[in-house]
Amino acid sequence: MQQNGPKGRFVRFGSFEADLQEGALTKMGSRIHLQEQPFRILALLVERSGQLVTSSKATAVAVCQAQDAVAGDQTISGSRPASGAWARPA
């Protein structure tokens, strides 16, 4: 994983690049549309690369950061089709 820009604004991992400030994800230059909450969880995971992040921690961070957003039924699984990755059971 590679970070560049002010305070690691851009993070590259594999063929993906995340702009943590703008909330944008691209794969090989093409924009991938993620909803806000799945992007926040992705950002949490990339910012803590190599560290254990529990599902309760990820949920707490996503909920705390989304307090001003409209409540909705969004789950971590919303990020699966866009990234092409599937979570492994714990």
ROGUDO-959678 format. One record per residue: x, y, z of N, C-alpha, C, O in turn. Coordinates in steps of 0.02 Angstrom, whole numbers, plus 50000, padded with zeros to 5 digits. Layout:
<site><n_u>X</n_u><n_v>Y</n_v><n_w>Z</n_w><ca_u>X</ca_u><ca_v>Y</ca_v><ca_w>Z</ca_w><c_u>X</c_u><c_v>Y</c_v><c_w>Z</c_w><o_u>X</o_u><o_v>Y</o_v><o_w>Z</o_w></site>
...
//
This chain:
<site><n_u>50042</n_u><n_v>49941</n_v><n_w>50000</n_w><ca_u>50000</ca_u><ca_v>50000</ca_v><ca_w>50000</ca_w><c_u>50044</c_u><c_v>50062</c_v><c_w>50000</c_w><o_u>50094</o_u><o_v>50065</o_v><o_w>50036</o_w></site>
<site><n_u>50026</n_u><n_v>50110</n_v><n_w>49960</n_w><ca_u>50065</ca_u><ca_v>50171</ca_v><ca_w>49953</ca_w><c_u>50021</c_u><c_v>50231</c_v><c_w>49967</c_w><o_u>49965</o_u><o_v>50236</o_v><o_w>49942</o_w></site>
<site><n_u>50048</n_u><n_v>50278</n_v><n_w>50007</n_w><ca_u>50012</ca_u><ca_v>50339</ca_v><ca_w>50021</ca_w><c_u>50052</c_u><c_v>50397</c_v><c_w>49994</c_w><o_u>50114</o_u><o_v>50397</o_v><o_w>49996</o_w></site>
<site><n_u>50017</n_u><n_v>50448</n_v><n_w>49969</n_w><ca_u>50051</ca_u><ca_v>50509</ca_v><ca_w>49947</ca_w><c_u>50006</c_u><c_v>50568</c_v><c_w>49957</c_w><o_u>49947</o_u><o_v>50560</o_v><o_w>49974</o_w></site>
<site><n_u>50032</n_u><n_v>50627</n_v><n_w>49948</n_w><ca_u>49993</ca_u><ca_v>50688</ca_v><ca_w>49957</ca_w><c_u>49991</c_u><c_v>50707</c_v><c_w>50031</c_w><o_u>50019</o_u><o_v>50672</o_v><o_w>50073</o_w></site>
<site><n_u>49958</n_u><n_v>50763</n_v><n_w>50046</n_w><ca_u>49954</ca_u><ca_v>50786</ca_v><ca_w>50114</ca_w><c_u>49916</c_u><c_v>50737</c_v><c_w>50159</c_w><o_u>49859</o_u><o_v>50719</o_v><o_w>50146</o_w></site>
<site><n_u>49950</n_u><n_v>50715</n_v><n_w>50212</n_w><ca_u>49921</ca_u><ca_v>50669</ca_v><ca_w>50262</ca_w><c_u>49893</c_u><c_v>50607</c_v><c_w>50230</c_w><o_u>49842</o_u><o_v>50581</o_v><o_w>50252</o_w></site>
<site><n_u>49925</n_u><n_v>50582</n_v><n_w>50178</n_w><ca_u>49903</ca_u><ca_v>50520</ca_v><ca_w>50146</ca_w><c_u>49834</c_u><c_v>50526</c_v><c_w>50114</c_w><o_u>49793</o_u><o_v>50481</o_v><o_w>50121</o_w></site>
<site><n_u>49822</n_u><n_v>50581</n_v><n_w>50079</n_w><ca_u>49757</ca_u><ca_v>50591</ca_v><ca_w>50048</ca_w><c_u>49741</c_u><c_v>50535</c_v><c_w>49998</c_w><o_u>49685</o_u><o_v>50510</o_v><o_w>49997</o_w></site>
<site><n_u>49790</n_u><n_v>50515</n_v><n_w>49958</n_w><ca_u>49781</ca_u><ca_v>50461</ca_v><ca_w>49910</ca_w><c_u>49814</c_u><c_v>50398</c_v><c_w>49936</c_w><o_u>49871</o_u><o_v>50399</o_v><o_w>49959</o_w></site>
<site><n_u>49778</n_u><n_v>50342</n_v><n_w>49932</n_w><ca_u>49804</ca_u><ca_v>50278</ca_v><ca_w>49953</ca_w><c_u>49795</c_u><c_v>50230</c_v><c_w>49896</c_w><o_u>49741</o_u><o_v>50222</o_v><o_w>49868</o_w></site>
<site><n_u>49850</n_u><n_v>50196</n_v><n_w>49878</n_w><ca_u>49848</ca_u><ca_v>50147</ca_v><ca_w>49823</ca_w><c_u>49857</c_u><c_v>50078</c_v><c_w>49853</c_w><o_u>49900</o_u><o_v>50066</o_v><o_w>49895</o_w></site>
<site><n_u>49815</n_u><n_v>50032</n_v><n_w>49830</n_w><ca_u>49821</ca_u><ca_v>49962</ca_v><ca_w>49850</ca_w><c_u>49798</c_u><c_v>49919</c_v><c_w>49791</c_w><o_u>49741</o_u><o_v>49923</o_v><o_w>49769</o_w></site>
<site><n_u>49844</n_u><n_v>49878</n_v><n_w>49767</n_w><ca_u>49830</ca_u><ca_v>49839</ca_v><ca_w>49707</ca_w><c_u>49817</c_u><c_v>49886</c_v><c_w>49649</c_w><o_u>49856</o_u><o_v>49932</o_v><o_w>49637</o_w></site>
<site><n_u>49763</n_u><n_v>49874</n_v><n_w>49613</n_w><ca_u>49745</ca_u><ca_v>49917</ca_v><ca_w>49556</ca_w><c_u>49696</c_u><c_v>49972</c_v><c_w>49576</c_w><o_u>49668</o_u><o_v>50006</o_v><o_w>49533</o_w></site>
<site><n_u>49686</n_u><n_v>49981</n_v><n_w>49641</n_w><ca_u>49639</ca_u><ca_v>50031</ca_v><ca_w>49667</ca_w><c_u>49676</c_u><c_v>50092</c_v><c_w>49692</c_w><o_u>49734</o_u><o_v>50088</o_v><o_w>49714</o_w></site>
<site><n_u>49642</n_u><n_v>50150</n_v><n_w>49690</n_w><ca_u>49666</ca_u><ca_v>50211</ca_v><ca_w>49721</ca_w><c_u>49606</c_u><c_v>50244</c_v><c_w>49755</c_w><o_u>49554</o_u><o_v>50254</o_v><o_w>49725</o_w></site>
<site><n_u>49616</n_u><n_v>50261</n_v><n_w>49819</n_w><ca_u>49564</ca_u><ca_v>50294</ca_v><ca_w>49858</ca_w><c_u>49586</c_u><c_v>50365</c_v><c_w>49874</c_w><o_u>49642</o_u><o_v>50376</o_v><o_w>49897</o_w></site>
<site><n_u>49543</n_u><n_v>50413</n_v><n_w>49861</n_w><ca_u>49554</ca_u><ca_v>50482</ca_v><ca_w>49880</ca_w><c_u>49514</c_u><c_v>50491</c_v><c_w>49945</c_w><o_u>49453</o_u><o_v>50500</o_v><o_w>49944</o_w></site>
<site><n_u>49550</n_u><n_v>50488</n_v><n_w>50002</n_w><ca_u>49517</ca_u><ca_v>50489</ca_v><ca_w>50067</ca_w><c_u>49484</c_u><c_v>50556</c_v><c_w>50082</c_w><o_u>49436</o_u><o_v>50559</o_v><o_w>50121</o_w></site>
<site><n_u>49508</n_u><n_v>50609</n_v><n_w>50052</n_w><ca_u>49478</ca_u><ca_v>50675</ca_v><ca_w>50064</ca_w><c_u>49413</c_u><c_v>50684</c_v><c_w>50025</c_w><o_u>49364</o_u><o_v>50710</o_v><o_w>50051</o_w></site>
<site><n_u>49412</n_u><n_v>50662</n_v><n_w>49963</n_w><ca_u>49354</ca_u><ca_v>50670</ca_v><ca_w>49920</ca_w><c_u>49304</c_u><c_v>50612</c_v><c_w>49926</c_w><o_u>49247</o_u><o_v>50617</o_v><o_w>49903</o_w></site>
<site><n_u>49326</n_u><n_v>50557</n_v><n_w>49955</n_w><ca_u>49282</ca_u><ca_v>50498</ca_v><ca_w>49960</ca_w><c_u>49272</c_u><c_v>50464</c_v><c_w>49893</c_w><o_u>49218</o_u><o_v>50439</o_v><o_w>49878</o_w></site>
<site><n_u>49325</n_u><n_v>50462</n_v><n_w>49853</n_w><ca_u>49321</ca_u><ca_v>50432</ca_v><ca_w>49786</ca_w><c_u>49366</c_u><c_v>50371</c_v><c_w>49781</c_w><o_u>49421</o_u><o_v>50370</o_v><o_w>49808</o_w></site>
<site><n_u>49342</n_u><n_v>50320</n_v><n_w>49746</n_w><ca_u>49380</ca_u><ca_v>50259</ca_v><ca_w>49734</ca_w><c_u>49385</c_u><c_v>50248</c_v><c_w>49659</c_w><o_u>49335</o_u><o_v>50252</o_v><o_w>49624</o_w></site>
<site><n_u>49445</n_u><n_v>50233</n_v><n_w>49635</n_w><ca_u>49454</ca_u><ca_v>50217</ca_v><ca_w>49565</ca_w><c_u>49492</c_u><c_v>50151</c_v><c_w>49559</c_w><o_u>49530</o_u><o_v>50131</o_v><o_w>49603</o_w></site>
<site><n_u>49480</n_u><n_v>50117</n_v><n_w>49503</n_w><ca_u>49516</ca_u><ca_v>50055</ca_v><ca_w>49487</ca_w><c_u>49544</c_u><c_v>50065</c_v><c_w>49417</c_w><o_u>49506</o_u><o_v>50070</o_v><o_w>49369</o_w></site>
<site><n_u>49610</n_u><n_v>50067</n_v><n_w>49413</n_w><ca_u>49644</ca_u><ca_v>50078</ca_v><ca_w>49349</ca_w><c_u>49617</c_u><c_v>50139</c_v><c_w>49314</c_w><o_u>49608</o_u><o_v>50139</o_v><o_w>49253</o_w></site>
<site><n_u>49604</n_u><n_v>50192</n_v><n_w>49352</n_w><ca_u>49581</ca_u><ca_v>50256</ca_v><ca_w>49324</ca_w><c_u>49506</c_u><c_v>50264</c_v><c_w>49316</c_w><o_u>49482</o_u><o_v>50319</o_v><o_w>49303</o_w></site>
<site><n_u>49468</n_u><n_v>50209</n_v><n_w>49322</n_w><ca_u>49395</ca_u><ca_v>50213</ca_v><ca_w>49315</ca_w><c_u>49362</c_u><c_v>50220</c_v><c_w>49383</c_w><o_u>49378</o_u><o_v>50183</o_v><o_w>49430</o_w></site>
<site><n_u>49316</n_u><n_v>50268</n_v><n_w>49388</n_w><ca_u>49282</ca_u><ca_v>50282</ca_v><ca_w>49451</ca_w><c_u>49237</c_u><c_v>50224</c_v><c_w>49470</c_w><o_u>49200</o_u><o_v>50198</o_v><o_w>49429</o_w></site>
<site><n_u>49240</n_u><n_v>50204</n_v><n_w>49533</n_w><ca_u>49196</ca_u><ca_v>50153</ca_v><ca_w>49561</ca_w><c_u>49150</c_u><c_v>50188</c_v><c_w>49610</c_w><o_u>49173</o_u><o_v>50222</o_v><o_w>49656</o_w></site>
<site><n_u>49085</n_u><n_v>50181</n_v><n_w>49601</n_w><ca_u>49037</ca_u><ca_v>50215</ca_v><ca_w>49643</ca_w><c_u>49024</c_u><c_v>50175</c_v><c_w>49706</c_w><o_u>48998</o_u><o_v>50119</o_v><o_w>49703</o_w></site>
<site><n_u>49042</n_u><n_v>50204</n_v><n_w>49763</n_w><ca_u>49027</ca_u><ca_v>50174</ca_v><ca_w>49828</ca_w><c_u>48984</c_u><c_v>50223</c_v><c_w>49867</c_w><o_u>48993</o_u><o_v>50283</o_v><o_w>49862</o_w></site>
<site><n_u>48938</n_u><n_v>50196</n_v><n_w>49905</n_w><ca_u>48900</ca_u><ca_v>50239</ca_v><ca_w>49949</ca_w><c_u>48946</c_u><c_v>50263</c_v><c_w>50005</c_w><o_u>49000</o_u><o_v>50235</o_v><o_w>50015</o_w></site>
<site><n_u>48924</n_u><n_v>50313</n_v><n_w>50041</n_w><ca_u>48966</ca_u><ca_v>50345</ca_v><ca_w>50091</ca_w><c_u>48989</c_u><c_v>50298</c_v><c_w>50147</c_w><o_u>49048</o_u><o_v>50296</o_v><o_w>50164</o_w></site>
<site><n_u>48943</n_u><n_v>50260</n_v><n_w>50176</n_w><ca_u>48961</ca_u><ca_v>50216</ca_v><ca_w>50232</ca_w><c_u>49011</c_u><c_v>50161</c_v><c_w>50211</c_w><o_u>49060</o_u><o_v>50151</o_v><o_w>50247</o_w></site>
<site><n_u>49000</n_u><n_v>50125</n_v><n_w>50156</n_w><ca_u>49050</ca_u><ca_v>50076</ca_v><ca_w>50136</ca_w><c_u>49119</c_u><c_v>50108</c_v><c_w>50122</c_w><o_u>49170</o_u><o_v>50077</o_v><o_w>50136</o_w></site>
<site><n_u>49119</n_u><n_v>50169</n_v><n_w>50094</n_w><ca_u>49184</ca_u><ca_v>50202</ca_v><ca_w>50083</ca_w><c_u>49218</c_u><c_v>50218</c_v><c_w>50149</c_w><o_u>49279</o_u><o_v>50211</o_v><o_w>50154</o_w></site>
<site><n_u>49180</n_u><n_v>50240</n_v><n_w>50199</n_w><ca_u>49209</ca_u><ca_v>50255</ca_v><ca_w>50265</ca_w><c_u>49241</c_u><c_v>50193</c_v><c_w>50296</c_w><o_u>49294</o_u><o_v>50197</o_v><o_w>50326</o_w></site>
<site><n_u>49208</n_u><n_v>50136</n_v><n_w>50288</n_w><ca_u>49235</ca_u><ca_v>50074</ca_v><ca_w>50314</ca_w><c_u>49298</c_u><c_v>50055</c_v><c_w>50276</c_w><o_u>49348</o_u><o_v>50034</o_v><o_w>50306</o_w></site>
<site><n_u>49297</n_u><n_v>50062</n_v><n_w>50210</n_w><ca_u>49357</ca_u><ca_v>50050</ca_v><ca_w>50169</ca_w><c_u>49414</c_u><c_v>50095</c_v><c_w>50192</c_w><o_u>49470</o_u><o_v>50072</o_v><o_w>50200</o_w></site>
<site><n_u>49400</n_u><n_v>50160</n_v><n_w>50202</n_w><ca_u>49451</ca_u><ca_v>50207</ca_v><ca_w>50224</ca_w><c_u>49479</c_u><c_v>50187</c_v><c_w>50291</c_w><o_u>49540</o_u><o_v>50191</o_v><o_w>50302</o_w></site>
<site><n_u>49437</n_u><n_v>50165</n_v><n_w>50337</n_w><ca_u>49460</ca_u><ca_v>50142</ca_v><ca_w>50402</ca_w><c_u>49508</c_u><c_v>50084</c_v><c_w>50395</c_w><o_u>49561</o_u><o_v>50082</o_v><o_w>50427</o_w></site>
<site><n_u>49490</n_u><n_v>50036</n_v><n_w>50352</n_w><ca_u>49533</ca_u><ca_v>49977</ca_v><ca_w>50342</ca_w><c_u>49600</c_u><c_v>49995</c_v><c_w>50311</c_w><o_u>49651</o_u><o_v>49969</o_v><o_w>50331</o_w></site>
<site><n_u>49600</n_u><n_v>50040</n_v><n_w>50261</n_w><ca_u>49663</ca_u><ca_v>50059</ca_v><ca_w>50229</ca_w><c_u>49706</c_u><c_v>50101</c_v><c_w>50275</c_w><o_u>49768</o_u><o_v>50094</o_v><o_w>50275</o_w></site>
<site><n_u>49675</n_u><n_v>50144</n_v><n_w>50314</n_w><ca_u>49714</ca_u><ca_v>50185</ca_v><ca_w>50361</ca_w><c_u>49745</c_u><c_v>50143</c_v><c_w>50416</c_w><o_u>49796</o_u><o_v>50163</o_v><o_w>50445</o_w></site>
<site><n_u>49716</n_u><n_v>50085</n_v><n_w>50431</n_w><ca_u>49742</ca_u><ca_v>50042</ca_v><ca_w>50483</ca_w><c_u>49770</c_u><c_v>49977</c_v><c_w>50453</c_w><o_u>49766</o_u><o_v>49924</o_v><o_w>50484</o_w></site>
<site><n_u>49798</n_u><n_v>49982</n_v><n_w>50394</n_w><ca_u>49825</ca_u><ca_v>49923</ca_v><ca_w>50361</ca_w><c_u>49876</c_u><c_v>49888</c_v><c_w>50406</c_w><o_u>49920</o_u><o_v>49920</o_v><o_w>50436</o_w></site>
<site><n_u>49870</n_u><n_v>49822</n_v><n_w>50410</n_w><ca_u>49915</ca_u><ca_v>49783</ca_v><ca_w>50452</ca_w><c_u>49893</c_u><c_v>49778</c_v><c_w>50524</c_w><o_u>49924</o_u><o_v>49743</o_v><o_w>50564</o_w></site>
<site><n_u>49839</n_u><n_v>49812</n_v><n_w>50542</n_w><ca_u>49812</ca_u><ca_v>49810</ca_v><ca_w>50610</ca_w><c_u>49746</c_u><c_v>49772</c_v><c_w>50610</c_w><o_u>49711</o_u><o_v>49770</o_v><o_w>50560</o_w></site>
<site><n_u>49729</n_u><n_v>49744</n_v><n_w>50667</n_w><ca_u>49665</ca_u><ca_v>49711</ca_v><ca_w>50675</ca_w><c_u>49611</c_u><c_v>49763</c_v><c_w>50683</c_w><o_u>49616</o_u><o_v>49807</o_v><o_w>50726</o_w></site>
<site><n_u>49559</n_u><n_v>49759</n_v><n_w>50642</n_w><ca_u>49500</ca_u><ca_v>49803</ca_v><ca_w>50648</ca_w><c_u>49440</c_u><c_v>49757</c_v><c_w>50657</c_w><o_u>49421</o_u><o_v>49720</o_v><o_w>50611</o_w></site>
<site><n_u>49409</n_u><n_v>49761</n_v><n_w>50715</n_w><ca_u>49351</ca_u><ca_v>49719</ca_v><ca_w>50729</ca_w><c_u>49290</c_u><c_v>49747</c_v><c_w>50693</c_w><o_u>49288</o_u><o_v>49806</o_v><o_w>50675</o_w></site>
<site><n_u>49241</n_u><n_v>49704</n_v><n_w>50682</n_w><ca_u>49180</ca_u><ca_v>49727</ca_v><ca_w>50649</ca_w><c_u>49144</c_u><c_v>49778</c_v><c_w>50693</c_w><o_u>49112</o_u><o_v>49824</o_v><o_w>50666</o_w></site>
<site><n_u>49148</n_u><n_v>49771</n_v><n_w>50759</n_w><ca_u>49115</ca_u><ca_v>49820</ca_v><ca_w>50803</ca_w><c_u>49150</c_u><c_v>49888</c_v><c_w>50798</c_w><o_u>49117</o_u><o_v>49940</o_v><o_w>50801</o_w></site>
<site><n_u>49216</n_u><n_v>49889</n_v><n_w>50790</n_w><ca_u>49252</ca_u><ca_v>49952</ca_v><ca_w>50781</ca_w><c_u>49234</c_u><c_v>49984</c_v><c_w>50715</c_w><o_u>49221</o_u><o_v>50044</o_v><o_w>50712</o_w></site>
<site><n_u>49232</n_u><n_v>49945</n_v><n_w>50662</n_w><ca_u>49214</ca_u><ca_v>49972</ca_v><ca_w>50597</ca_w><c_u>49143</c_u><c_v>50000</c_v><c_w>50597</c_w><o_u>49130</o_u><o_v>50053</o_v><o_w>50570</o_w></site>
<site><n_u>49097</n_u><n_v>49964</n_v><n_w>50629</n_w><ca_u>49028</ca_u><ca_v>49987</ca_v><ca_w>50633</ca_w><c_u>49024</c_u><c_v>50051</c_v><c_w>50674</c_w><o_u>48989</o_u><o_v>50097</o_v><o_w>50655</o_w></site>
<site><n_u>49059</n_u><n_v>50053</n_v><n_w>50731</n_w><ca_u>49057</ca_u><ca_v>50112</ca_v><ca_w>50774</ca_w><c_u>49084</c_u><c_v>50174</c_v><c_w>50738</c_w><o_u>49055</o_u><o_v>50227</o_v><o_w>50743</o_w></site>
<site><n_u>49139</n_u><n_v>50166</n_v><n_w>50701</n_w><ca_u>49168</ca_u><ca_v>50222</ca_v><ca_w>50664</ca_w><c_u>49119</c_u><c_v>50245</c_v><c_w>50610</c_w><o_u>49108</o_u><o_v>50305</o_v><o_w>50602</o_w></site>
<site><n_u>49090</n_u><n_v>50198</n_v><n_w>50573</n_w><ca_u>49044</ca_u><ca_v>50216</ca_v><ca_w>50520</ca_w><c_u>48982</c_u><c_v>50251</c_v><c_w>50548</c_w><o_u>48958</o_u><o_v>50299</o_v><o_w>50518</o_w></site>
<site><n_u>48957</n_u><n_v>50227</n_v><n_w>50604</n_w><ca_u>48897</ca_u><ca_v>50257</ca_v><ca_w>50633</ca_w><c_u>48912</c_u><c_v>50326</c_v><c_w>50661</c_w><o_u>48874</o_u><o_v>50373</o_v><o_w>50651</o_w></site>
<site><n_u>48969</n_u><n_v>50333</n_v><n_w>50696</n_w><ca_u>48987</ca_u><ca_v>50398</ca_v><ca_w>50724</ca_w><c_u>48998</c_u><c_v>50450</c_v><c_w>50669</c_w><o_u>48977</o_u><o_v>50508</o_v><o_w>50677</o_w></site>
<site><n_u>49029</n_u><n_v>50431</n_v><n_w>50615</n_w><ca_u>49043</ca_u><ca_v>50478</ca_v><ca_w>50561</ca_w><c_u>48981</c_u><c_v>50495</c_v><c_w>50521</c_w><o_u>48979</o_u><o_v>50545</o_v><o_w>50485</o_w></site>
<site><n_u>48931</n_u><n_v>50453</n_v><n_w>50525</n_w><ca_u>48871</ca_u><ca_v>50463</ca_v><ca_w>50484</ca_w><c_u>48812</c_u><c_v>50492</c_v><c_w>50524</c_w><o_u>48756</o_u><o_v>50491</o_v><o_w>50500</o_w></site>
<site><n_u>48825</n_u><n_v>50519</n_v><n_w>50582</n_w><ca_u>48770</ca_u><ca_v>50544</ca_v><ca_w>50623</ca_w><c_u>48731</c_u><c_v>50600</c_v><c_w>50588</c_w><o_u>48671</o_u><o_v>50606</o_v><o_w>50599</o_w></site>
<site><n_u>48763</n_u><n_v>50641</n_v><n_w>50547</n_w><ca_u>48727</ca_u><ca_v>50694</ca_v><ca_w>50512</ca_w><c_u>48696</c_u><c_v>50670</c_v><c_w>50447</c_w><o_u>48659</o_u><o_v>50707</o_v><o_w>50415</o_w></site>
<site><n_u>48711</n_u><n_v>50609</n_v><n_w>50427</n_w><ca_u>48683</ca_u><ca_v>50583</ca_v><ca_w>50364</ca_w><c_u>48613</c_u><c_v>50553</c_v><c_w>50377</c_w><o_u>48595</o_u><o_v>50538</o_v><o_w>50434</o_w></site>
<site><n_u>48575</n_u><n_v>50546</n_v><n_w>50324</n_w><ca_u>48509</ca_u><ca_v>50516</ca_v><ca_w>50330</ca_w><c_u>48518</c_u><c_v>50442</c_v><c_w>50346</c_w><o_u>48558</o_u><o_v>50407</o_v><o_w>50314</o_w></site>
<site><n_u>48481</n_u><n_v>50418</n_v><n_w>50395</n_w><ca_u>48487</ca_u><ca_v>50348</ca_v><ca_w>50415</ca_w><c_u>48461</c_u><c_v>50303</c_v><c_w>50359</c_w><o_u>48411</o_u><o_v>50319</o_v><o_w>50326</o_w></site>
<site><n_u>48495</n_u><n_v>50248</n_v><n_w>50349</n_w><ca_u>48475</ca_u><ca_v>50202</ca_v><ca_w>50296</ca_w><c_u>48500</c_u><c_v>50133</c_v><c_w>50313</c_w><o_u>48539</o_u><o_v>50124</o_v><o_w>50359</o_w></site>
<site><n_u>48478</n_u><n_v>50084</n_v><n_w>50277</n_w><ca_u>48498</ca_u><ca_v>50016</ca_v><ca_w>50288</ca_w><c_u>48557</c_u><c_v>50000</c_v><c_w>50244</c_w><o_u>48550</o_u><o_v>49968</o_v><o_w>50191</o_w></site>
<site><n_u>48616</n_u><n_v>50022</n_v><n_w>50265</n_w><ca_u>48678</ca_u><ca_v>50010</ca_v><ca_w>50227</ca_w><c_u>48720</c_u><c_v>49962</c_v><c_w>50268</c_w><o_u>48724</o_u><o_v>49968</o_v><o_w>50329</o_w></site>
<site><n_u>48751</n_u><n_v>49915</n_v><n_w>50234</n_w><ca_u>48793</ca_u><ca_v>49866</ca_v><ca_w>50268</ca_w><c_u>48860</c_u><c_v>49862</c_v><c_w>50234</c_w><o_u>48870</o_u><o_v>49888</o_v><o_w>50179</o_w></site>
<site><n_u>48906</n_u><n_v>49828</n_v><n_w>50267</n_w><ca_u>48972</ca_u><ca_v>49818</ca_v><ca_w>50238</ca_w><c_u>48966</c_u><c_v>49782</c_v><c_w>50172</c_w><o_u>49006</o_u><o_v>49793</o_v><o_w>50126</o_w></site>
<site><n_u>48917</n_u><n_v>49738</n_v><n_w>50165</n_w><ca_u>48910</ca_u><ca_v>49700</ca_v><ca_w>50103</ca_w><c_u>48897</c_u><c_v>49745</c_v><c_w>50043</c_w><o_u>48906</o_u><o_v>49723</o_v><o_w>49986</o_w></site>
<site><n_u>48877</n_u><n_v>49808</n_v><n_w>50054</n_w><ca_u>48867</ca_u><ca_v>49854</ca_v><ca_w>49999</ca_w><c_u>48930</c_u><c_v>49869</c_v><c_w>49962</c_w><o_u>48928</o_u><o_v>49892</o_v><o_w>49905</o_w></site>
<site><n_u>48988</n_u><n_v>49857</n_v><n_w>49993</n_w><ca_u>49052</ca_u><ca_v>49871</ca_v><ca_w>49959</ca_w><c_u>49077</c_u><c_v>49811</c_v><c_w>49919</c_w><o_u>49124</o_u><o_v>49819</o_v><o_w>49879</o_w></site>
<site><n_u>49048</n_u><n_v>49753</n_v><n_w>49928</n_w><ca_u>49073</ca_u><ca_v>49693</ca_v><ca_w>49894</ca_w><c_u>49070</c_u><c_v>49695</c_v><c_w>49818</c_w><o_u>49121</o_u><o_v>49682</o_v><o_w>49786</o_w></site>
<site><n_u>49014</n_u><n_v>49712</n_v><n_w>49788</n_w><ca_u>49012</ca_u><ca_v>49710</ca_v><ca_w>49714</ca_w><c_u>49060</c_u><c_v>49759</c_v><c_w>49682</c_w><o_u>49089</o_u><o_v>49744</o_v><o_w>49630</o_w></site>
<site><n_u>49069</n_u><n_v>49817</n_v><n_w>49712</n_w><ca_u>49113</ca_u><ca_v>49868</ca_v><ca_w>49682</ca_w><c_u>49186</c_u><c_v>49848</c_v><c_w>49686</c_w><o_u>49223</o_u><o_v>49859</o_v><o_w>49638</o_w></site>
<site><n_u>49206</n_u><n_v>49819</n_v><n_w>49741</n_w><ca_u>49277</ca_u><ca_v>49802</ca_v><ca_w>49749</ca_w><c_u>49293</c_u><c_v>49733</c_v><c_w>49721</c_w><o_u>49351</o_u><o_v>49718</o_v><o_w>49706</o_w></site>
<site><n_u>49242</n_u><n_v>49692</n_v><n_w>49714</n_w><ca_u>49254</ca_u><ca_v>49624</ca_v><ca_w>49690</ca_w><c_u>49281</c_u><c_v>49578</c_v><c_w>49744</c_w><o_u>49299</o_u><o_v>49521</o_v><o_w>49729</o_w></site>
<site><n_u>49283</n_u><n_v>49602</n_v><n_w>49806</n_w><ca_u>49311</ca_u><ca_v>49562</ca_v><ca_w>49861</ca_w><c_u>49254</c_u><c_v>49535</c_v><c_w>49903</c_w><o_u>49201</o_u><o_v>49566</o_v><o_w>49909</o_w></site>
<site><n_u>49265</n_u><n_v>49477</n_v><n_w>49932</n_w><ca_u>49216</ca_u><ca_v>49446</ca_v><ca_w>49976</ca_w><c_u>49248</c_u><c_v>49437</c_v><c_w>50044</c_w><o_u>49305</o_u><o_v>49414</o_v><o_w>50049</o_w></site>
<site><n_u>49212</n_u><n_v>49455</n_v><n_w>50096</n_w><ca_u>49238</ca_u><ca_v>49448</ca_v><ca_w>50164</ca_w><c_u>49242</c_u><c_v>49375</c_v><c_w>50183</c_w><o_u>49200</o_u><o_v>49335</o_v><o_w>50164</o_w></site>
<site><n_u>49293</n_u><n_v>49359</n_v><n_w>50222</n_w><ca_u>49299</ca_u><ca_v>49292</ca_v><ca_w>50248</ca_w><c_u>49266</c_u><c_v>49289</c_v><c_w>50316</c_w><o_u>49274</o_u><o_v>49337</o_v><o_w>50355</o_w></site>
<site><n_u>49230</n_u><n_v>49236</n_v><n_w>50332</n_w><ca_u>49199</ca_u><ca_v>49231</ca_v><ca_w>50399</ca_w><c_u>49252</c_u><c_v>49227</c_v><c_w>50453</c_w><o_u>49306</o_u><o_v>49199</o_v><o_w>50442</o_w></site>
<site><n_u>49237</n_u><n_v>49256</n_v><n_w>50510</n_w><ca_u>49285</ca_u><ca_v>49256</ca_v><ca_w>50566</ca_w><c_u>49284</c_u><c_v>49190</c_v><c_w>50602</c_w><o_u>49321</o_u><o_v>49182</o_v><o_w>50651</o_w></site>
//
